Amino acid sequence: MTAIEKLKNLLSHEILPDLEGAIDEMFAMVERDKTISLADREELEELQEMHAECREILIEIEAKELEEGEAEELLLELIDAKSE
């Protein structure tokens, strides 16, 4: 399996679902509390930015615009971030 395939699988099956779950939880909290703190707002914005970046990477993969070396670097970064 190439680094591009591994990256696509990691993004599609782990990272994006995790981000979507966290974003949904934040929205549920806002709906329940009818308010959001500045820290929570910043966290929500960060989660949404990460989600958008991951979607962009998937778009690049589908368009065959991502090189194997770049995919390896991204894969290592995401694995490191996920393990923290």
N, C-alpha and C positions, 0 to 999 in steps of 0.2 A: 504494500500500500504506500503510495507516495505521500509526501508531506502535505500536498494540496488536498488529497482525499482525507487524510487525518484531520486537517484543519476544518474542512467542510463538515465532517462528522461531529467534531467537537463543538463547533458553532451551532450546528443544527439540532443536535441531540442533547447538549448539556448547557452550553453558555446561554443561548437565546431563551430556552425554557426557564432557566434559573432567573435571568433578568426579567422576563415577562412575569414570573411569579412574584418577584420582589416588587415590581411596579404595580401589579394588581393589589398586593398587600398594602402598599402606600395609599393607593386610591381608596381602598376599603376603609383604611384608617381615617382618611380625610372625610369620607362619606359619613362614617360613624361619629367622628368628633366634630364635624362641621367646621374644622379649622386645621391649619397646618403651621408648624413652627418654622422658623427660618432654617434651622438645621435640617429638618425633614424636607423642606422645599429644595434645599441645595442637594440633598441626597437623591431626591426624585429626579432632579435635572441631570445629575451625574449618571444615574441609571439609564435615563432616556438617551443621553448622549452615547453611552456605551452600547446600548441596543442599536442605535442608528449606525454606529461605526461597524458593528458586527454584521449588520444587514448589508452595508457597503462592501465589506470583504466578501460576503457570499455573492453579491452581484458581480464583483471582479472575478471570482472563481468561475461563475457561470459564463461570463463573457470571455474566459480564458485570457484574462489580462494580468493574472497573478503568476509570478515566476516561482519556481520551486524553492529557490534560496530565500525569497521573501516569505514564502509560506512557512518554511522551517523556523525563521525568526519569530514570526507571529505565533506559531504553535508553541514555541518555548516560552514566550511572554505570557500567553494565556494559561499555560500549564502552571507557571510560576504564580500568576495572579490567583488562579483557582485554588492552589494549595495553601495560600496565605490565610 
